[in-house]
């Protein structure tokens, strides 16, 4: 049982100033108090798996209905249809159908108008071709008005479903200071925000209004135990290194992260569609890094398609190189080496052999002018044709066409201990080439710390276009390198 002072402290946070008591708070005093909230959060997580998608679907359906009314009202229905489709696409690409905590249609109206104006510009050539440019202002004004009205209705429905408990998600609050405790009270008192706090991550020993699930280092375990879908970072004295670790752990668990901006009470708050607020406390929604299952599934499709095509086209070249390597010196055609791949698992990397057979490759750092290199090996290294067998690794799923270059276990252990963020490179599949390599970080003398920084930047900002740029720059580097070697 808590002491009298502890009880008074808990009561103080149960009903903070200006917060009506609309939902009871759990006072965590021991292990027994942790079990029930976690069990309820598991039920909440199971019921809320599709809540974000459902909320977005409700808003999208009302927008479609609003733009359909536009088509019915206007006589130039073809132009209205084209504008309606482009408006929906523009809003979707801008994140207009992501589930938000704060649902205020009138405050969103300028943002909606700006995105729909982009669609109006895009449809202008169609209007000019149809000799109907004069209809564009009418279409734009009516469409924006209808969509804003539709948002008023759809947001009201989403809020009602949240209050009824159907569209709510479990959330963990990191930090149990004044702001963290007040957020816990507010989110329980006002269910229309759609988050149900299930516990704190903190090292504070005092009694709190929710269970303590551990410290910062226990974030991954707490997310797995509670299956929380959201994380609110509400502590004031956070080191940058802690924030990096928190965000990367959250990304691996596909969790939405909200951060209470520092100095928010001084008006230093970012504005825009990524900023919500809970009864005056701003929450900045961290844009999800590219390291998501859905986006990286697309990358895998591209990898398999491109590798299959390359192998089908280049098999005659494989045969010629294999014969040349066999004739160049005694030993196998292919060189097999253990490297560290995704999630720290070891993989086999295949290359055409370029050196005389040796036994120190696992612990010997590469040397630019290794005197054991064969004449054929020099040509293969200069043109990077020795890397071609790694296409099989791409098909097997061990590697990707583009990603952080894999390293040997001996050096991974050394670099992970000495270089900050080096181990984070293993969040994705290793690649044949990468962002670090096309930025000049290849060879024996390049900085390992810089390589790690570039690789992590690539992971967190990946896009198909970025891969395309890296592929082009890699081809350019190979041509330039081959020419310099000839000279």
Secondary structure as GFF3:
##gff-version 3
##sequence-region A 1 487
A	DSSP	alpha_helix	4	14	.	.	.	ID=ss1
A	DSSP	alpha_helix	31	47	.	.	.	ID=ss2
A	DSSP	alpha_helix	51	73	.	.	.	ID=ss3
A	DSSP	alpha_helix	77	93	.	.	.	ID=ss4
A	DSSP	alpha_helix	105	129	.	.	.	ID=ss5
A	DSSP	alpha_helix	135	163	.	.	.	ID=ss6
A	DSSP	beta_strand	169	174	.	.	.	ID=ss7
A	DSSP	alpha_helix	178	189	.	.	.	ID=ss8
A	DSSP	three_ten_helix	191	193	.	.	.	ID=ss9
A	DSSP	beta_strand	195	201	.	.	.	ID=ss10
A	DSSP	three_ten_helix	216	218	.	.	.	ID=ss11
A	DSSP	alpha_helix	219	226	.	.	.	ID=ss12
A	DSSP	beta_strand	230	233	.	.	.	ID=ss13
A	DSSP	alpha_helix	240	252	.	.	.	ID=ss14
A	DSSP	beta_strand	256	259	.	.	.	ID=ss15
A	DSSP	three_ten_helix	264	266	.	.	.	ID=ss16
A	DSSP	beta_strand	275	278	.	.	.	ID=ss17
A	DSSP	beta_strand	281	285	.	.	.	ID=ss18
A	DSSP	alpha_helix	293	328	.	.	.	ID=ss19
A	DSSP	beta_strand	334	340	.	.	.	ID=ss20
A	DSSP	three_ten_helix	342	344	.	.	.	ID=ss21
A	DSSP	beta_strand	346	352	.	.	.	ID=ss22
A	DSSP	alpha_helix	375	383	.	.	.	ID=ss23
A	DSSP	three_ten_helix	385	387	.	.	.	ID=ss24
A	DSSP	alpha_helix	390	396	.	.	.	ID=ss25
A	DSSP	beta_strand	399	402	.	.	.	ID=ss26
A	DSSP	alpha_helix	409	418	.	.	.	ID=ss27
A	DSSP	three_ten_helix	423	427	.	.	.	ID=ss28
A	DSSP	beta_strand	430	433	.	.	.	ID=ss29
A	DSSP	alpha_helix	435	438	.	.	.	ID=ss30
A	DSSP	alpha_helix	448	460	.	.	.	ID=ss31
A	DSSP	alpha_helix	464	486	.	.	.	ID=ss32
###
